[in-house]
């Protein structure tokens, strides 16, 4: 008998029971897939899905809601007056403004107008294209979160929890819906480079981590320069047939390990090697925009021809969605406007305005709008008072988790809906509060899942995106 390998010394009760769980879970999964009658997803939906795929546009840093979508004309009367204590109500501040002697109100300097039949008030000066799609968009002006700093806030927005290590929304979608294209990942991440790079926040792979889900559901990040994915091409002198034989041999060894150990990560590694090999053929075609007709670049703008730009990333997201990728996440940085709002907001809006409108139009023209959910938003909002000094030429806004605006379009949401209201200072919610976990529950509902039943067993608990507190699907947002 061969001696046991060294790794068996680390076997424990939890690991042993976990391997038994995997066998039972595999049998249950096979049953679910049979019920789904060959549906190419991993977990059968609980009810018919409205959205088959998601394109999530995350504005890193927290866009200023009162400068974009939360119109507060009364603030013109309060210029340079301190925020009343009755409005602040002793709420938590960041260390960047907690020591200020004053909290001078800085009204938005931009022109607003009502757009569409829904009458949505929005920045008409910096968002002229997006305003044309107002009736296709569901506006949510009463989002709120507990996190007041970027790292925990963006983690909570993506994973449902301020503590790292949980699966992100894209991984949950990938786990549930599975893949419809064997040659591409089901979850892809794109990092768009902003025109203005004055104050960027760190963006790390933990934001598209699969957490305790198998690693095959983690996001695959595409690069904008060089090879879209590191090492996707064979090294010089290594023909494709040799690479294929190498991967087959590695997978045979991994299969032996998986049968002996039962670690699902080994099985995930097998699938990732095979996916990487298939992507060598599919990714170059995907990222080659030369076949896109001129009218598409007219729609998205000339920036769409520039690799790594937001417009280019959004066009790439449409191409990914067309080819069966379930979840595309785009991160656009430099929305952390602690200073120079007037100097930075125009370039930020120019980056995103035309491409967002183009994406909606493009999806409509291709018959994909009704089953593609588009999400736009940041991790929190900004304060009506100025951080630091105040002048009409230069002022900043601090973090504000109490209320902020996001929007969704397509994928079963009710276009032209305006949900939630804030006070005259865009500081507190006065109608229809919407917690970020309620938002998550609503997104899962659109994908066909009951957020309370869509779980994954980890450390003895049925873990879920929306946590253990009572959360709700916001039905007013649904078509």
N, C-alpha and C positions, 0 to 999 in steps of 0.2 A: 504494500500500500504506500502510495506517495505521502510524504509528510505534509501536514497542513501548511499552507502559506502563512507568512507572518501576519497578514491582515486579519486572520480569524481571531487573533488574540484580542482584537478590539470588539468582538461580537458582544452585544449586551441584550438585555431583555427587550428594550425599546426597539433596537434594530431588528431583532428576531420577529417581534410582533409586527413591525412595519413591513417586513418582507411578506408575511402572511397576508397583511392588508392589501399589498399590491396584487397578489393573486386573486383575492376576492374582488378587489376593485376592477381588475381586468375583466373578470367574468361579468360583473355588473355593467361595465362599459360596453362589452360586446352585446349585451341584451339591449342597452339603450340604442346602440347603433342599428340593431335589427329593427327596433321599433321605428327608427327614423327612416327605414326603407331606403338605404343607400345614400341618405343625405350626407354630403362630404364634411360634416362637422364632427367635433369630438364628443360633444354632449348634446343630447336632444333638447330642443327648446321646449319651454313650458307652454307656450302658445305661439301662434303665427307671428313671426318677426316682421316689423315694418322696415327695419334697416338691415341690409345684408353686409354693410361695410361702414367704416367710420374714417373721416379725415379730420383730425384734431389739430387745430392751429393754436399753439400755446404762445402767448406773448409774455416772455420772461421778464419779470421785474414788477409787473402790476400796472396796467394802463390806467390813466387818470379818467375815471368815469365821468366827472363833471366837465371835462374838456372834450368828451367824445359823444356820450349818449345820455347823460343824466342832466338835462337842461335846468339850470337854476338862475333865472333872470333876476330874482330878488337880491342875489348876492352883489349886484352892482351897487346897491345902497350901502353895503357893509364893507366896501373896500377899505382895507387897513384898520378896520375895527377888530377888536379881539373876539375870538370865538366865545360865545356866552357859556358860562358854567352850566346853565340849564340844558345846553345841547351836549356838551362833553360828558356830563354826568359822572365825572371821576373815572372815565374809562382809561384803560391801559394805553400808555404811549411807548414808543421806542426810545432807546437811550439817545437817539439822534435829536429828538426835540423835547424830551422830558425836562431838560434843564433850561429851556427857553424862558425868558422873562415874559414874553408876549407870544400870542398865537394870532397874528394878523391875517385876516381873511383875504384871500387872493381869488377874486372872481375869474372865471374863464374869459379870456380876451377874444375868443373866436365867435364867428357868426353861426347861429343855429337856424334851422328851418324845419318845418314839418314835412315828412316824406311819405309818399304813398297814400293809399286810401286809409291805412291804419293811423295816419297822422303822427308817426313817430318823430319826436324832436331829436335831431342829431346834428353833429358838426357838419355844416354844409360847406364850410370853407376848406376843410382838409379831407373830407370824405365824400366828394361829389359822385364817385362811381358807386360806392356801396349804397348810397341813398336811393339809387335807382332800383335796388332789389329789396327795399324796405318791406314790401308786402309778401316776400318769400321768406322772410326771416322772423324767427320767434325771439323776441327781446326779453331778457331776464335782468331786471334792474335791482333785485333784492338778494343777490347771493351774499352769503356771509360765512366766515370761518373763524376758528379760535386762534389760529396762528398769526403772529404779527411780524415775523421775520421771514426772510426768503426761504432759507433751507427747510424749516418745518412746514412752511405754507405750500411750497411747490410740491413737497413730498405728500402732504395731505391731499392736495388737489389731484395728484396723479395716482395715489395708492389708497386714499381714504383714511390715512393715519399719519400723524406727524413724525412717528418713529420709523426709521428706515428698515428695510428687510421684507416689506410686504409686496405682493405682486401689484403692478400698475394696471390701470384700466385697460391698456392695450393688451397686456398679457392675459387678463381675464377674458377679453373678447376673443383672443387667439385660442385660448383653452376651450372656450365654449363653442365657437363657430368652426374651428378647424380651418383647413386650407382647401381651396378649390384649384390651386395651381401647384403641381408637384415640383415645379422648377423655381419657385420663389417662396420666400418666407411669408408667413401669414401676418407678420407684424414688422413694419419697417419704420425707421426713424431717420429724419432729415434735419440737419442743423443749418438754418438759413443765416447768412451773414448780413447784418443790417448795414445800411449805407453809413449811418453815424455810429461810431463805436466808442462813445464818450464814457459810458459807465455800464459795462456789461457784467452780468452775473455768471457765476460758474454753472456749467451744465455738465452733469456727469452721467455715466451709464446706469447708475443706480435708479435713475428716473424711468428707465425702460427695462428694469430688472423683472424677472419672473418671480422673485421672492421665493416662497416655499412651493410654488408650482414647479413642475419639471422645467429644466432650463431651455427646452426646445420652444417654450412659449415666450421667451425673452425677445425684446425687439432687436432687430439687426440694423445697425447704423450704417447708412450709406455716406460715403465721403463725396465732397464736391470737386476735389482736385485729385488728379492721378487716378489710380484704380478705384472704382466705386467702393470696393471692399478690399481690405488689405489681403495680399497674397491670393487673390482670386485667380490670377493668371499663373500658369506653370512657370517655374524658373527656366532660364535659358538652357537649352539642351535636354529638357525633360518633355518628351512627347506626351500627348493626352493619354495614349494607351498605357504608358508606364505609370502615370498618375492614377488611372483607373485601377490598375492591378494593385498598386500600393494601398489604395483606399479599401479595396476588397479584402486584402490581407489583414489590414488593421481591424476591419469590421469583424472578420472571423475571430480574431483574438478577443475583441470586445464582447462578441456573442458568447464565447466560452466563459468570460468573466461574469457576464450577466446571468447565465444559467446557474453559475455557482454561487454568486453573491446575491443576485436579485435587486441590486441597486438601480432604481429607475434612471439615475444620472448616466449610467453606462449605456442604457438603451437610448437616452437622449443624444449621447455622443455619437452613437452609430448613425442616427438619423441626421445629425448635423453634418457629419462627414459626407453623407450621400447628397444632402441638399447642397453643400458647397460645390461638389463636383457638377451637379446639374446646373447650378447658377453660373458656371463658367460659360455656358452657352446662352443662357437667358438674359443675364444682366447686361452684356454689351448691347444687345438689341434694345433693351428697355431704356438705357441711358442715352441712346443715339437719337437726338431730337431733330436730326436733319430731314427726317421724313415727315415731320409735322408741316402742314401747309402754312403759307404766309398769313392767312386770315386768323390762324390760332395765335400767332405772335402779335398780330394787331389787337386781338382780344385781350391777351395777357399783358401786353406792353413790351417794349424793346428789352427791358431788363430780363425777360424770360429767356433770352439767348445767353445770358451771363451765368455760367455755372456757380452755384452757391447762393445766388440771390433768392429773395423770398419768392419772386415771380417764377423763377426757374424751379424752385422746390415745389410750389403749388402745381405747376404743370406736370412735374414729375409725379406728384401725388395722384393726379388724375390718371396718368399712364399706369401707375401701380394698381389703382383701384380697378381700372379696365381689365387688367390681367389677373384679377382674382385675389389681390392682397386684401386681407380683411380690415386691417387697421394701419393707417398711416399717421404718424405723429410728426408735426413740424414745429421746431422751436425757433422763435424769432426773438433776438435779445435786444437789450438797451431800452427797456420800458421803465427802468428804475429812476424816475425823474426827481431826484432830491434837489436838483438845481437846474437852471437853464431850461425850464419847460418850454418857453417860447422858441428857444434855439433848436430844440431837439424834436419836439412834437411834429413839426411839418415833415421832416425827413422820415420819421417813423410811419406816419400815416401814408406818405407817398409810397413807401415800400409795400404796404399791405392793401391799400384802397383798391386799385384797379385789379390786382390779382384775385382778391376775394370775390369781387363782383364777377370777374371772368370765370372763376371756378363754378359759381352758381349757374351762370349762363351756359357754360360748356357742358356741365352735367345734365342740364335740361335738354340741350340740343342732342345729346347722345342717349337720351332716355334713361339716364342713371340717377336723376335727381331724387325721385320718389323713394328709392331704396338705398341712398347714400346719405348718411348723417354727417353734416359738417358742423363742427364746433369751433368757436372762437372765444378766447378769453385768457386772463392771467391768473395769478395765484391769490391776489387781493386787489384792493383799490388804492386810492390816494386821498390825502386830506384836503379839505377846502382851505385850511390855513397854510401859510407859507412856512417852509423850513428855512431858517436863517433870515436874512433880510428880505425886504419886499419892495419891489419896484415894478412898474408896468412892463419894463423891458426884461427883467430877470427875476425869477422867483422859483422856488422848488416846492415839492409836495412830499410829505412823509408817507409811510405805509399806513393803510387803513383797512382792517379786516371786517369792520362792522357792516359795510355795504359796498358792493361793486357790481359791475354789469358784465354779462356775457351774452352771446347769442348762439342760436342753433338754426340750421336750415336743412330742408329735405328730410329724408329718412323717417317720415311719420310725424314730424312736428307740425304744429298749426301756424302756418305763415301769417304774418300780420298781427300776431299776438304781442301785447305789451304787458308783461307780468311784473308786479311788484312796484312799490313806490317808496321813495325816501323823503326825508324832511327837506325844508328849504335849503339846508346846508349840505345836503348829500352826506350826512353824517350818521343818521339813524334810520332804520327801516320803519315806516309807518303803516305799510300794508303788504300782506302776503310775503313774509320772510321765506327765504329759500336757502336752506343749509346745503353745503357742498355735497353732503352724503345723500340728501334728497335728490340732488342733481344726478349723482351716480346711480341711484335707484331708478331714476327716470330713463337714463341712457340704457341701462340693462334691460328695462322693460321694452324699449324700442328694438333691442336686439333679440327679444323673445324670451327673456329670462325674468323669473320672479326673484328679486334680489335676496329674499329670505331663504329661498331654496337653492340658489345657485352657490354652492359651497365646495370647499375642498378640505378634506380631513388632514389636520396638521397638529402635532403635539396633543393629540387626544381631543381636539376641538373641531367643530365644523366651522372653519374660517370663511369669512365672506368680505367682499369689498366694502360693504356699508356698515360693518362693525356690529356691535351687539345692541346699541341703542335703537329705539323705534324710529324707523325712517319711512318715508312715503313716496309713492310715485305721484308726481305733480300732473294730474290729469288735465289741468287747464292748458298745458303746453302741447297736448297731443291732438293730432288731426282727427 
